[in-house]
């Protein structure tokens, strides 16, 4: 357990918290997708998985741009919109 905590501490030092949380979200969605009923895997879970991975991609792309670049803000807004979509889809899947 202590080793796992040390790994998390190292991860936090080298990455921004938003990247860590986005990766944790993707890992969680991938985990629950394996346990979900087959009839929902393609209709609800594939969009959830794709969206969670797209958020990570957008965040990394935005991080590569300069702070004053307008495209950076657009990428962050797009990531937030996708996150809201994930929230909506996950609430449907939960019900």
C-alpha positions in Angstrom: 0.0 0.0 0.0 2.8 2.4 0.8 4.4 1.7 -2.5 1.2 2.6 -4.2 1.0 5.9 -2.3 4.6 6.7 -3.3 3.7 6.1 -6.9 0.8 8.5 -6.7 3.0 11.1 -5.0 5.5 10.8 -7.9 2.7 11.1 -10.4 1.4 14.3 -8.8 4.8 15.9 -8.8 5.3 15.3 -12.6 1.8 16.0 -13.9 -0.9 18.5 -13.3 -3.9 17.4 -11.3 -6.2 17.8 -14.2 -4.3 15.2 -16.2 -4.3 12.8 -13.3 -8.1 13.2 -12.8 -8.7 12.8 -16.6 -6.7 9.6 -16.6 -8.4 8.3 -13.5 -11.8 9.0 -15.2 -10.7 7.0 -18.3 -9.4 4.1 -16.2 -12.6 4.0 -14.2 -14.8 4.1 -17.3 -12.7 1.3 -18.9 -13.1 -0.7 -15.7 -16.9 -0.4 -15.4 -17.4 -1.0 -19.1 -16.2 -4.6 -18.7 -18.7 -5.2 -15.9 -21.7 -3.6 -17.7 -24.5 -5.5 -19.5 -23.6 -6.4 -23.1 -26.7 -4.6 -24.5 -25.4 -1.2 -23.3 -21.8 -1.6 -24.4 -22.1 -0.2 -27.8 -24.9 2.3 -27.3 -23.7 4.0 -24.1 -20.3 2.7 -23.2 -18.4 3.2 -26.4 -19.2 7.0 -26.5 -18.2 7.2 -22.8 -14.9 5.5 -23.5 -14.2 7.6 -26.6 -15.1 10.8 -24.9 -12.9 10.2 -21.9 -9.9 9.4 -24.1 -10.6 12.5 -26.2 -10.5 14.7 -23.1 -7.0 13.5 -22.3 -6.0 14.2 -25.9 -7.4 17.7 -25.9 -5.8 18.5 -22.5 -2.4 17.4 -23.7 -2.8 19.4 -26.9 -3.8 22.5 -25.0 -0.9 22.1 -22.7 1.5 22.2 -25.6 0.3 25.6 -26.7 1.4 28.9 -25.2 -0.8 30.5 -22.5 -1.8 33.4 -24.7 -2.8 31.2 -27.7 -6.6 31.4 -28.3 -6.6 27.8 -29.5 -5.6 26.7 -26.0 -8.8 28.2 -24.6 -10.9 26.6 -27.4 -9.4 23.2 -26.6 -10.1 23.6 -22.9 -13.7 24.6 -23.6 -14.2 21.6 -25.9 -12.8 19.3 -23.2 -15.3 20.8 -20.7 -18.2 20.3 -23.1 -17.2 16.7 -23.6 -17.0 16.2 -19.8 -20.5 17.5 -19.6 -21.5 14.9 -22.2 -19.8 12.2 -20.2 -21.8 13.4 -17.1 -25.0 13.1 -19.1 -24.3 9.7 -20.6 -23.1 8.3 -17.3 -26.3 9.4 -15.6 -28.4 7.7 -18.3 -26.2 4.6 -17.9 -26.7 4.6 -14.2 -30.5 4.7 -14.5 
